[in-house]
Amino acid sequence: MRLFALSDLHLGHRANREAIAEIAARPDDWLILAGDVAEKNEHIRFAFEHFAEKFAQLVWVPGNHELWTRPGTATVRGVARYEELIALCREYGVLTPEDDYPVIELESGTVRICPLFMLYDYSFRPPEIAFEDAIDWARQSGVLCSDEFFLSPHPYASRTEWCHARYAATRTRLDTLTGNYPTVLVNHWPLREDVASTPRIPRFSVWCGTRLTDDWHWRYRAKAVISGHIHIPSSRCVDGVAFEEVSFGYPKQWQGRRPHPDMAVREVLAS
C-alpha cells in the first residue's frame, strides 16, 4: 500500500472539478486531502464521492475555506461548522482529526497517520511586530486574508483562542499515544514558519500557522509532515523529516504550468 496527498483543490472552480477527473485511480492506496477541498458541502461531497472510487481510504483535515461562512448564507459557523464537516466526512467513511489515528503498513514501513486541525495565531511575524499590530503590518503591504471576514471562531472570542485550544487538546492527544510508531503529521496550515514562505506576499505569513508547533516534527517522531494553504507545491527536508506542500491551487495557478493534473498528487514516503 502507498500513501498519497493533495490539498487546496478549490472545487468551487469548474476547471478544478473537471481536472480531478484526470487523476488516476489507485484502488489499493490511501489519499490524504489536506484541506481547502471546497467551500460548499455539495463540492466536498463531490470530492469524496469521486475519490472514494479511486482510492481505498480517504483522510481529510479542514482548511480555512471549508470553515468559511458568508454572512446571510450560513446556518452554522465556527466550531459548529467544523462539527458539521466531521459529520459529513463520517457519511462517507472519511477519516478526520476526530478519529483514532490509524497505524498502516506502507511499502516503506509502518507509520501512524495523524490528521490534525490547527489554525493560526498570527505568530509567523518578525519579533519586532507586536501581536496586536500583526494584521495592520500585513495590510501595509496590501495583504488581508479573507478569513478576517468569513472564518468565524464562534464560540471562541478569536481565531487565536480557537487555535490555542486546538493546540492544547491535540498535544495532549499526541503525548498520550501508545506505540513508538513514526508518524505522518497532516495539517492544512504549515507546522513551521520556515516552510510557510510566500515570496510574492510575504506578510501573508501571519495567517499561515503557529510557532507552537515548530518542534512537532521531531517531538512526535514524524517521517513526513503534509500541509497545503500557501499554494506553492514543494518537497523539502528539515531535520531529516520530509515536509510536503501538496497544493493543487486555483486554475490560474496550474493551467499551462502542469502537463497533467495527476502530477499534483504527491506520494508520501515513496520507498
Solvent accessible surface area in square Angstrom, and as a share of the most:
residue,aa,sasa,rsa
1,M,69,0.31
2,R,85,0.31
3,L,0,0.00
4,F,7,0.03
5,A,0,0.00
6,L,0,0.00
7,S,1,0.00
8,D,0,0.00
9,L,0,0.00
10,H,8,0.04
11,L,0,0.00
12,G,49,0.47
13,H,77,0.34
14,R,170,0.62
15,A,28,0.21
16,N,0,0.00
17,R,62,0.23
18,E,98,0.44
19,A,4,0.03
20,I,0,0.00
21,A,65,0.51
22,E,90,0.41
23,I,3,0.01
24,A,49,0.38
25,A,60,0.47
26,R,36,0.13
27,P,91,0.57
28,D,109,0.57
29,D,8,0.04
30,W,34,0.12
31,L,0,0.00
32,I,0,0.00
33,L,0,0.00
34,A,0,0.00
35,G,0,0.00
36,D,3,0.01
37,V,1,0.00
38,A,2,0.01
39,E,57,0.26
40,K,123,0.52
41,N,47,0.24
42,E,111,0.50
43,H,28,0.12
44,I,1,0.00
45,R,80,0.29
46,F,76,0.32
47,A,0,0.00
48,F,0,0.00
49,E,90,0.40
50,H,35,0.15
51,F,0,0.00
52,A,53,0.41
53,E,149,0.67
54,K,28,0.12
55,F,9,0.04
56,A,61,0.47
57,Q,42,0.19
58,L,7,0.03
59,V,0,0.00
60,W,0,0.00
61,V,0,0.00
62,P,1,0.01
63,G,0,0.00
64,N,5,0.03
65,H,19,0.08
66,E,0,0.00
67,L,1,0.00
68,W,29,0.10
69,T,17,0.10
70,R,104,0.38
71,P,108,0.68
72,G,90,0.87
73,T,107,0.62
74,A,48,0.37
75,T,135,0.78
76,V,47,0.27
77,R,120,0.44
78,G,1,0.01
79,V,34,0.19
80,A,42,0.32
81,R,14,0.05
82,Y,9,0.03
83,E,104,0.46
84,E,61,0.27
85,L,2,0.01
86,I,10,0.05
87,A,57,0.45
88,L,5,0.03
89,C,1,0.01
90,R,130,0.48
91,E,112,0.50
92,Y,65,0.25
93,G,47,0.45
94,V,3,0.02
95,L,40,0.20
96,T,0,0.00
97,P,3,0.02
98,E,73,0.33
99,D,29,0.15
100,D,125,0.65
101,Y,15,0.06
102,P,25,0.16
103,V,61,0.35
104,I,11,0.06
105,E,117,0.52
106,L,14,0.07
107,E,113,0.51
108,S,40,0.26
109,G,27,0.26
110,T,39,0.23
111,V,1,0.00
112,R,19,0.07
113,I,0,0.00
114,C,0,0.00
115,P,1,0.01
116,L,2,0.01
117,F,1,0.00
118,M,1,0.00
119,L,1,0.00
120,Y,0,0.00
121,D,11,0.06
122,Y,15,0.06
123,S,19,0.12
124,F,1,0.00
125,R,45,0.16
126,P,41,0.26
127,P,126,0.79
128,E,136,0.61
129,I,32,0.16
130,A,40,0.31
131,F,101,0.42
132,E,134,0.60
133,D,69,0.36
134,A,1,0.00
135,I,52,0.26
136,D,84,0.44
137,W,34,0.12
138,A,0,0.00
139,R,138,0.50
140,Q,140,0.62
141,S,58,0.37
142,G,72,0.69
143,V,16,0.09
144,L,57,0.28
145,C,9,0.05
146,S,42,0.27
147,D,0,0.00
148,E,45,0.20
149,F,132,0.55
150,F,43,0.18
151,L,2,0.01
152,S,19,0.12
153,P,22,0.14
154,H,84,0.37
155,P,97,0.61
156,Y,69,0.26
157,A,92,0.71
158,S,46,0.30
159,R,30,0.11
160,T,18,0.11
161,E,78,0.35
162,W,5,0.02
163,C,0,0.00
164,H,76,0.34
165,A,36,0.28
166,R,41,0.15
167,Y,36,0.14
168,A,57,0.44
169,A,65,0.50
170,T,8,0.05
171,R,73,0.27
172,T,85,0.49
173,R,70,0.25
174,L,5,0.03
175,D,80,0.42
176,T,95,0.55
177,L,46,0.23
178,T,113,0.66
179,G,43,0.41
180,N,125,0.64
181,Y,80,0.30
182,P,41,0.26
183,T,0,0.00
184,V,0,0.00
185,L,0,0.00
186,V,0,0.00
187,N,1,0.01
188,H,0,0.00
189,W,1,0.00
190,P,2,0.01
191,L,4,0.02
192,R,37,0.14
193,E,59,0.27
194,D,75,0.39
195,V,12,0.07
196,A,1,0.01
197,S,62,0.40
198,T,10,0.06
199,P,99,0.62
200,R,218,0.79
201,I,80,0.40
202,P,82,0.52
203,R,68,0.25
204,F,31,0.13
205,S,15,0.10
206,V,0,0.00
207,W,0,0.00
208,C,0,0.00
209,G,1,0.01
210,T,3,0.02
211,R,109,0.40
212,L,70,0.35
213,T,1,0.00
214,D,58,0.30
215,D,33,0.17
216,W,0,0.00
217,H,3,0.01
218,W,151,0.53
219,R,83,0.30
220,Y,7,0.03
221,R,90,0.33
222,A,9,0.07
223,K,75,0.32
224,A,0,0.00
225,V,3,0.01
226,I,0,0.00
227,S,9,0.06
228,G,0,0.00
229,H,13,0.06
230,I,13,0.07
231,H,33,0.15
232,I,71,0.36
233,P,64,0.40
234,S,29,0.19
235,S,74,0.48
236,R,96,0.35
237,C,95,0.57
238,V,23,0.13
239,D,108,0.56
240,G,67,0.64
241,V,11,0.06
242,A,31,0.24
243,F,7,0.03
244,E,20,0.09
245,E,7,0.03
246,V,1,0.00
247,S,2,0.01
248,F,3,0.01
249,G,1,0.01
250,Y,59,0.23
251,P,19,0.12
252,K,157,0.66
253,Q,62,0.28
254,W,28,0.10
255,Q,93,0.41
256,G,89,0.86
257,R,170,0.62
258,R,50,0.18
259,P,118,0.74
260,H,73,0.33
261,P,11,0.07
262,D,31,0.16
263,M,129,0.57
264,A,11,0.09
265,V,14,0.08
266,R,51,0.19
267,E,49,0.22
268,V,2,0.01
269,L,36,0.18
270,A,67,0.52
271,S,108,0.70
